[in-house]
């Protein structure tokens, strides 16, 4: 139940005390509109997607740096377990086992402590050099450049080339 405002008379002027229901609802409405505008501007879901894409770029750059160190140390040849290994010329997933390019024995732990993997892909993991799936792809183009790529959430195709 809303009570009627009490009026006070000072020097012959009537002064109302308190706020009316309409004034309070207007203030709550303004606060709600401002909160909605701020939430849309911040967009936390998009910020999390951007953060995961940044992590993917960092991961594929680290993998490419490890490959580059192997090549630099071995005078331009990619050496794995003491022998030259050809980098695939078609996009191939970096993973252990069938259907992937088994990169870990060539670079872990000499050039990188462990292979990074996609932060949100199901099945992406690194347990050890014989059990891993990065969900990242790599290949060497016709000019000899190595390209490592990932599927991003904001930018669909993230890649690093060297």
N, C-alpha and C positions, 0 to 999 in steps of 0.2 A: 504494500500500500504506500503510495506516494503522499507525503505530508506536504501541506501548503507551506510555502516559505514564510518565515517570520520577517516582518518588516520592522526596521528601526528608524526612528525619526531623530535626526541630528540637525540642529539649527534650522528647523522648519523644512528640511528635505527628507523625503522618504528614501531609505537605502535598503535594498534587498540583500539578505545574507544567503550564501550558498549558490549552487549551480542548479540550473533546471535540467530535467531529463534530456531534453533536446540538445543542450550544450554538451552534456557528457557523451551522448551518442555521436555527435559530430566529431568530437575529439577521438573517440575510439575508431570511428570510420577513417579518419585521416591517418591514424597510426597503422591501421590495417592496410591501407593503400600504400603507404611508405614501405611497410614490411614486405609486401608483395613485389614492389619494384626492386627492392634490394635483393630479394631472393632470386628474381629473374636475372638480375645483373650478375650475381655471383655464380649461379647455376652450378651447384656442387657436382652433379653427375658429369658435366662436361669437364670440370676441373680434374676429376679423377681420371677421366679418359685421357686428357692431356698429359697427366703425370705418368700414366702407363706408357703412352707413346714416347715420352722423354726417356723412360727407362729402357724401352726397346732400342731407341737410337744409341743410347749409351752401351747397351749390351752388344749390338752388332758392330759398333766401333771397337770395342774391346776385343772381339773375336778377330776382326780385320787387323788390328794392331798385332795380335799374337801371330797371325799368318805372315804379316809383313816382317816381323822379327825373325821368323824361321827362314824366310826367303833371304833376308839381309845377311844372316849368319852363314847361309849356305850358298852364297854367290849366285842368287837368283833361282836356285833350284829348291823345290819344296821337298824336304827330306822328312820321311816318317819311318821310324824304327830302322834307321841306318840306310835306307834305300830311297831313291827318287820316287815320288808319287805324283801322278798327274791330277790336277784339280779338274773337276768335271766342267764340261763346256755347255751343259744344259743345267737349268736351275734344279738343284738337288737339296733336299732337306738334310740338315746337319744332325745326324743321329746314329746311334749304334745299331748294328744288325742289318737285316735286309732292307733294301729300298732307300738307303740313305748314304751320305758321305760320312765315313767314320773319322772325324777330325780329332777327337780328344787324344788318342795316343800320340798324335803328332805335335801337339802344343801344350798339353797338360802334363806335368806341372812346370815344365821348363819355361814356357812363355806366358802362361796364365794359370792361376791357381786352380780354377775349375771353369767349365764352360757355362756361361750365363744362359738362361732360358727365358722364354716368353712369360711375363708376369701373370697373364690371365688365361692362357690357352690350357684347355684340359689335356692332360697327358704330358705336358712339358715338365721335364725334370732333369736333374743331374745327380745320380747316385754315385757313380764312379766312372772310370774310363770305358767300362764295358756295358754300362746300363745308363743311357741318357737319351733324351730327345729334346732338342732346343726349340723346335718349331720355327727355326730360322732357315732360310735357304741361301745357297751360295753357288756361284759359277764363275768361270773365267771367260771373258768375251774374246772375240777374234783379235783384238788389239793387245791382249795380255793383261787387261785390267781385271781385278777380282772384285766382284760385286756380291755383297751380302745384303739380304733383304728380309723384311718382316711385314706381317699384315698388321696395320695399325687400326685404331678405333676411330680416330678423327681423320687422319690422313691414311687412306687405304694401303698405299704401297710405300713403306719406308725403306730406304736403301742407302748404303754407303759404298763408295767405289774408291779404289786405289790401284 
